[in-house]
């Protein structure tokens, strides 16, 4: 009896041993150490006070009140984000399961058995029916983790949980940036619709002028039909942008998970509040803090832990079954002196030849190589996305300036052509050509303005923005509190992702 607690204490001491997982060292990033440079890029250098975009709260970046309200609606109702949150909760529960395997499961078992024996085997006068009452407290088939197999699986489950948490963050960043992008598209399409309507009004006025001149035999019928084609083109554009706006609103409603009120939609691009400038002095180190890269790194760490579990499978599996209890043929005597019982049954299973173990080890090694390649690919993809954003950011203002100059020139050409036509100096063909050029230039300017704002939104995503604000943190803490209480009962501390 006294040996059992000593043995259990020795086993617990052994549980603090090392696992057989390979030592993890962060691989070198397969990308240049600095952002690209050249004519398309700004020459700003990183500063000591560079903004940590990964902790930038979306309310700080997206300052437009209407857009903020739509994002709030989406964070509460978007189904894809809810799936990501549920995946986090599931991964965390799986981590708790692996954690619990390190501790023995203690059960209390009560039993009653009756047996009738043949009279040939009984002492004369004895009853041929016997019964036994028993109560036992014990551990059944507890695997003692001498070689770190369970601890390696626990480490893998932890990394899976942390990776899933980063995936949730990445899903939220993608949702917020996509809502902002669609919001800006709605603003641009509303600007295009307003432009198409004003152009339609101008073309109708021009047609009426040509029609009156045609009645007076001052212009031929070709000019009348040319004017009519411009009216029809403008009408078609009004219908087209009306259709696009409906589709844009459908997309926004889908992202928000509910119907977005009409009063939250932007009037045009000029009505949208400016976004935060995150470019000046931004260090390239921010790339490794992107949620998708941290997700890939946690997956890689989990693959290392899985190798440790596969290695431990080559060593003996030691399990322990032990009970302390009491037994009696009468229930009233169950807890009397001298009725105590105990069992102690350690078991050792030594693998000699198991092809499954060898193949499982090879699979774990291959999984580690796959995870490493995915990690490197994720970094390369992130670097390209950032480089593309920086290229647009370095050139878009010049494009807008050139496009604005083109609009101003086309506006003047159209004014002069219209004046010359009214005075009978020039043909309507010149007016038609000038009007087309002006309309195209105005549409191009709206497109350039949209490209600049959309690139700023993309910068928020590719630099890994997405810090939680107070409301988001409270919701996450509420989701986590119940499971943390369960894990604390096991006297284990759940590790949080590094901030």
PECOR-V777495 format. One record per residue. RES is the residue in three letters. PSI is psi as a letter, one per 40 degrees, with the letter a starting at -180 (NA if undefined). Layout:
RES_PSI ; RES_PSI
This chain:
UNK_d ; UNK_d ; UNK_d ; UNK_d ; UNK_d ; UNK_d ; UNK_d ; UNK_d ; UNK_d ; UNK_d ; UNK_d ; UNK_d ; UNK_d ; UNK_d ; UNK_e ; UNK_e ; UNK_i ; UNK_i ; UNK_i ; UNK_e ; UNK_i ; UNK_i ; UNK_h ; UNK_h ; UNK_h ; UNK_h ; UNK_i ; UNK_i ; UNK_h ; UNK_f ; UNK_i ; UNK_i ; UNK_e ; UNK_i ; UNK_i ; UNK_i ; UNK_i ; UNK_a ; UNK_d ; UNK_e ; UNK_i ; UNK_i ; UNK_e ; UNK_h ; UNK_i ; UNK_i ; UNK_i ; UNK_d ; UNK_f ; UNK_i ; UNK_h ; UNK_g ; UNK_d ; UNK_d ; UNK_e ; UNK_h ; UNK_i ; UNK_d ; UNK_d ; UNK_d ; UNK_d ; UNK_g ; UNK_e ; UNK_h ; UNK_d ; UNK_d ; UNK_d ; UNK_d ; UNK_d ; UNK_d ; UNK_d ; UNK_d ; UNK_d ; UNK_d ; UNK_d ; UNK_d ; UNK_e ; UNK_h ; UNK_d ; UNK_d ; UNK_d ; UNK_d ; UNK_d ; UNK_d ; UNK_d ; UNK_d ; UNK_d ; UNK_d ; UNK_d ; UNK_d ; UNK_d ; UNK_d ; UNK_d ; UNK_d ; UNK_d ; UNK_d ; UNK_d ; UNK_d ; UNK_d ; UNK_d ; UNK_e ; UNK_d ; UNK_i ; UNK_i ; UNK_h ; UNK_h ; UNK_i ; UNK_h ; UNK_h ; UNK_i ; UNK_i ; UNK_h ; UNK_h ; UNK_i ; UNK_h ; UNK_h ; UNK_i ; UNK_i ; UNK_e ; UNK_d ; UNK_e ; UNK_i ; UNK_h ; UNK_h ; UNK_e ; UNK_i ; UNK_i ; UNK_e ; UNK_h ; UNK_i ; UNK_i ; UNK_h ; UNK_i ; UNK_i ; UNK_h ; UNK_i ; UNK_h ; UNK_a ; UNK_h ; UNK_h ; UNK_f ; UNK_h ; UNK_h ; UNK_h ; UNK_g ; UNK_d ; UNK_e ; UNK_e ; UNK_d ; UNK_d ; UNK_d ; UNK_d ; UNK_d ; UNK_d ; UNK_d ; UNK_d ; UNK_d ; UNK_d ; UNK_d ; UNK_d ; UNK_d ; UNK_d ; UNK_d ; UNK_d ; UNK_d ; UNK_d ; UNK_d ; UNK_d ; UNK_d ; UNK_d ; UNK_d ; UNK_d ; UNK_d ; UNK_d ; UNK_d ; UNK_d ; UNK_d ; UNK_d ; UNK_d ; UNK_d ; UNK_d ; UNK_d ; UNK_d ; UNK_d ; UNK_d ; UNK_d ; UNK_d ; UNK_d ; UNK_d ; UNK_d ; UNK_d ; UNK_d ; UNK_d ; UNK_d ; UNK_d ; UNK_d ; UNK_d ; UNK_d ; UNK_d ; UNK_d ; UNK_d ; UNK_d ; UNK_d ; UNK_d ; UNK_d ; UNK_d ; UNK_d ; UNK_d ; UNK_d ; UNK_d ; UNK_d ; UNK_d ; UNK_d ; UNK_d ; UNK_d ; UNK_e ; UNK_f ; UNK_d ; UNK_i ; UNK_i ; UNK_d ; UNK_d ; UNK_d ; UNK_d ; UNK_d ; UNK_d ; UNK_d ; UNK_d ; UNK_d ; UNK_d ; UNK_d ; UNK_d ; UNK_d ; UNK_d ; UNK_d ; UNK_d ; UNK_d ; UNK_d ; UNK_d ; UNK_d ; UNK_d ; UNK_d ; UNK_d ; UNK_d ; UNK_d ; UNK_d ; UNK_d ; UNK_d ; UNK_d ; UNK_d ; UNK_d ; UNK_d ; UNK_d ; UNK_d ; UNK_d ; UNK_e ; UNK_e ; UNK_i ; UNK_h ; UNK_h ; UNK_i ; UNK_d ; UNK_e ; UNK_e ; UNK_i ; UNK_i ; UNK_d ; UNK_a ; UNK_d ; UNK_d ; UNK_e ; UNK_h ; UNK_i ; UNK_i ; UNK_i ; UNK_h ; UNK_h ; UNK_e ; UNK_d ; UNK_h ; UNK_f ; UNK_h ; UNK_i ; UNK_e ; UNK_e ; UNK_d ; UNK_d ; UNK_e ; UNK_e ; UNK_i ; UNK_d ; UNK_d ; UNK_d ; UNK_d ; UNK_d ; UNK_d ; UNK_d ; UNK_d ; UNK_d ; UNK_d ; UNK_d ; UNK_d ; UNK_d ; UNK_d ; UNK_d ; UNK_d ; UNK_d ; UNK_d ; UNK_d ; UNK_d ; UNK_d ; UNK_d ; UNK_e ; UNK_e ; UNK_i ; UNK_i ; UNK_h ; UNK_h ; UNK_i ; UNK_h ; UNK_h ; UNK_i ; UNK_i ; UNK_h ; UNK_a ; UNK_i ; UNK_i ; UNK_i ; UNK_e ; UNK_h ; UNK_d ; UNK_d ; UNK_e ; UNK_d ; UNK_f ; UNK_i ; UNK_i ; UNK_e ; UNK_e ; UNK_i ; UNK_i ; UNK_i ; UNK_i ; UNK_h ; UNK_g ; UNK_i ; UNK_h ; UNK_h ; UNK_h ; UNK_h ; UNK_h ; UNK_d ; UNK_h ; UNK_g ; UNK_d ; UNK_d ; UNK_d ; UNK_d ; UNK_d ; UNK_d ; UNK_d ; UNK_d ; UNK_d ; UNK_d ; UNK_d ; UNK_d ; UNK_d ; UNK_d ; UNK_d ; UNK_d ; UNK_d ; UNK_d ; UNK_d ; UNK_d ; UNK_d ; UNK_d ; UNK_d ; UNK_d ; UNK_d ; UNK_d ; UNK_d ; UNK_d ; UNK_d ; UNK_d ; UNK_d ; UNK_d ; UNK_d ; UNK_d ; UNK_d ; UNK_d ; UNK_d ; UNK_d ; UNK_d ; UNK_e ; UNK_e ; UNK_d ; UNK_d ; UNK_d ; UNK_d ; UNK_d ; UNK_d ; UNK_d ; UNK_d ; UNK_d ; UNK_d ; UNK_d ; UNK_d ; UNK_d ; UNK_d ; UNK_d ; UNK_d ; UNK_d ; UNK_d ; UNK_d ; UNK_d ; UNK_d ; UNK_d ; UNK_d ; UNK_d ; UNK_d ; UNK_d ; UNK_d ; UNK_e ; UNK_e ; UNK_d ; UNK_i ; UNK_i ; UNK_e ; UNK_d ; UNK_d ; UNK_d ; UNK_d ; UNK_d ; UNK_d ; UNK_d ; UNK_d ; UNK_d ; UNK_d ; UNK_d ; UNK_d ; UNK_d ; UNK_d ; UNK_d ; UNK_d ; UNK_d ; UNK_d ; UNK_d ; UNK_d ; UNK_d ; UNK_d ; UNK_d ; UNK_d ; UNK_d ; UNK_d ; UNK_d ; UNK_d ; UNK_d ; UNK_d ; UNK_d ; UNK_d ; UNK_d ; UNK_d ; UNK_e ; UNK_f ; UNK_i ; UNK_f ; UNK_i ; UNK_h ; UNK_a ; UNK_d ; UNK_d ; UNK_d ; UNK_d ; UNK_d ; UNK_d ; UNK_d ; UNK_d ; UNK_d ; UNK_d ; UNK_d ; UNK_d ; UNK_d ; UNK_d ; UNK_d ; UNK_d ; UNK_d ; UNK_d ; UNK_d ; UNK_d ; UNK_e ; UNK_f ; UNK_i ; UNK_h ; UNK_h ; UNK_h ; UNK_i ; UNK_i ; UNK_h ; UNK_NA
